[in-house]
Structures are given as structure tokens and as C-alpha cells.
Amino acid sequence: FELNVICVLGQPCIITLAGVDLASSDKLAVVSEPVCGKASPTLVAFTNLLDANPVAPEAATSSTISSYNLGPGASTAIGGVPQLARLCWASMPTDLSDFKTDLGTLTMQGPNQDVSAECRLCIYCSVTVTGLG
């Protein structure tokens, strides 16, 4: 079982997990390393998303379903580098090295930021937008 979550810059990003004995003390870390459980992983961040990484689940409605809202409010990333990241989970973590459970990947799709172009009025202009997805 491996999750392959796809989120898009400018759109809400909420991850829902199903399991047994899930608790509000569980947390989800989004890291750039290819494996979970490193002592000092690089935590992924996007503008307006993952302000708190690792992230705790929203108020649990049951011990079998947990939803992780990856940002404030509607959890919409408005900036950052589109990339592939690893989803690492832990029950009652006290340190980043506790995130040993590999849930799969998070792909943040969208255009690369800081693209600039100069165009003149009434003259053909072409702008190339690159990114992921």
C-alpha cells in the first residue's frame, strides 16, 4: 500500500488516512528525502502550505479516519517549487527521526515561480511556462 497524493499550487491540499487506532497525537511529515526515518530530514515548505511541518490531523471523528490539512485555512499553496516529496508518518513522535512509516509520495504540481517576460503592445509575444504536471 502506497499513497500517491497529487496537489496543485492554488488548490486545497488535504490528505485523508484510514487505519486502526489513529489518534490526534499522530503526525505527518512531508520531506524531500527519498526515504523516511532520517535523523535530520529536509522538511518541504510552500507559501501558505505546510506552515507547520510535521502536521497533526484535524479533529478526529473516529479512530479509523484522520485528515491532514496541510496548511492554514483552506490549505492552498500559493507559491513554491513544484516537486515530488515523501510522506512520512509517526504515532506520538518526539523527534524527526520518529517518522519511519513511509506512506508514499506527494506531488505538488504547478508552474515554476518567478518567470518573467517582456512584451510590447501590438507585437507578437510568446511566454514559455514550465513546471510539474
C-alpha positions as CSV (number, residue, x, y, z in Angstrom):
1,F,0.0,0.0,0.0
2,E,1.4,3.3,-1.0
3,L,-0.3,6.7,-1.3
4,N,0.3,8.8,-4.4
5,V,-1.2,12.2,-3.4
6,I,-1.3,14.9,-6.1
7,C,-1.9,18.5,-5.0
8,V,-1.8,21.6,-7.3
9,L,-0.5,25.1,-6.4
10,G,-3.5,27.3,-5.9
11,Q,-5.8,24.4,-4.9
12,P,-6.6,22.9,-1.4
13,C,-4.5,20.0,-0.3
14,I,-5.9,17.7,2.3
15,I,-4.7,14.1,2.9
16,T,-7.1,11.6,4.4
17,L,-5.7,8.4,6.0
18,A,-7.6,5.2,7.0
19,G,-6.2,2.9,9.7
20,V,-6.6,1.5,13.1
21,D,-6.2,3.4,16.4
22,L,-5.4,6.7,14.7
23,A,-5.0,9.5,17.2
24,S,-4.7,13.3,17.4
25,S,-1.1,12.7,18.6
26,D,-0.1,11.2,15.3
27,K,1.7,13.4,12.8
28,L,2.6,13.5,9.1
29,A,5.9,14.9,7.8
30,V,6.5,15.9,4.2
31,V,10.2,15.6,3.4
32,S,12.3,15.9,0.3
33,E,14.4,12.8,1.0
34,P,13.6,9.5,-0.9
35,V,13.2,7.6,2.4
36,C,11.6,8.2,5.8
37,G,13.3,7.9,9.2
38,K,16.4,10.1,8.8
39,A,17.6,12.0,11.9
40,S,17.5,15.4,10.2
41,P,15.3,15.3,7.1
42,T,14.7,18.3,4.9
43,L,11.1,19.4,5.5
44,V,9.3,20.6,2.4
45,A,7.6,24.1,2.5
46,F,5.3,26.0,0.2
47,T,4.0,29.5,0.6
48,N,0.7,29.3,2.6
49,L,1.1,25.5,2.9
50,L,2.9,23.3,5.4
51,D,3.4,26.3,7.8
52,A,3.6,23.5,10.4
53,N,5.6,20.5,9.1
54,P,5.1,17.9,10.6
55,V,1.4,18.4,10.7
56,A,-1.1,17.0,13.2
57,P,-4.5,15.7,12.0
58,E,-7.6,17.8,12.1
59,A,-10.1,17.0,15.0
60,A,-10.6,13.2,14.7
61,T,-14.1,12.0,14.2
62,S,-13.1,8.3,14.6
63,S,-10.1,6.2,15.4
64,T,-10.1,4.8,11.8
65,I,-10.0,8.0,9.7
66,S,-7.6,11.0,10.0
67,S,-7.5,14.1,7.8
68,Y,-4.3,16.2,7.5
69,N,-5.0,19.7,6.3
70,L,-1.5,20.7,5.0
71,G,-2.0,24.4,5.5
72,P,-3.8,27.2,7.2
73,G,-7.5,27.8,6.3
74,A,-8.3,26.1,3.0
75,S,-4.8,24.8,2.8
76,T,-4.0,26.3,-0.6
77,A,-0.3,26.6,-1.7
78,I,0.2,29.9,-3.5
79,G,4.0,29.6,-4.1
80,G,6.9,27.3,-4.1
81,V,8.8,24.9,-6.4
82,P,6.6,22.1,-7.8
83,Q,8.2,18.9,-6.7
84,L,7.9,15.3,-5.6
85,A,8.1,14.7,-1.8
86,R,7.9,11.8,0.6
87,L,5.0,11.4,3.1
88,C,6.3,10.1,6.4
89,W,4.0,9.2,9.4
90,A,4.6,8.7,13.1
91,S,2.5,7.9,16.1
92,M,3.3,10.3,19.1
93,P,6.6,11.5,17.6
94,T,9.1,13.3,19.8
95,D,11.8,13.8,17.2
96,L,12.0,13.9,13.4
97,S,13.8,10.6,13.3
98,D,10.5,9.0,14.6
99,F,8.9,9.4,11.2
100,K,9.8,6.0,9.9
101,T,6.5,4.9,8.3
102,D,6.6,5.6,4.6
103,L,3.1,6.3,3.3
104,G,4.1,7.2,-0.3
105,T,4.5,10.4,-2.2
106,L,3.1,13.9,-2.5
107,T,3.4,15.5,-5.9
108,M,2.9,19.3,-5.9
109,Q,2.0,20.2,-9.4
110,G,2.0,23.7,-10.9
111,P,4.1,26.3,-12.8
112,N,7.6,27.3,-11.7
113,Q,7.6,30.6,-10.0
114,D,9.5,33.8,-10.8
115,V,9.0,33.6,-14.5
116,S,9.4,37.0,-16.2
117,A,8.9,38.2,-19.7
118,E,8.9,41.5,-21.5
119,C,6.3,42.0,-24.3
120,R,5.5,45.1,-26.3
121,L,2.0,46.2,-27.1
122,C,0.8,45.1,-30.6
123,I,3.8,42.8,-31.2
124,Y,3.7,39.0,-31.1
125,C,4.9,37.8,-27.7
126,S,5.5,34.2,-26.5
127,V,5.9,33.2,-22.9
128,T,7.0,29.7,-22.0
129,V,5.7,28.4,-18.7
130,T,7.5,25.4,-17.2
131,G,6.6,23.3,-14.2
132,L,5.4,19.9,-13.0
133,G,2.1,18.3,-14.1
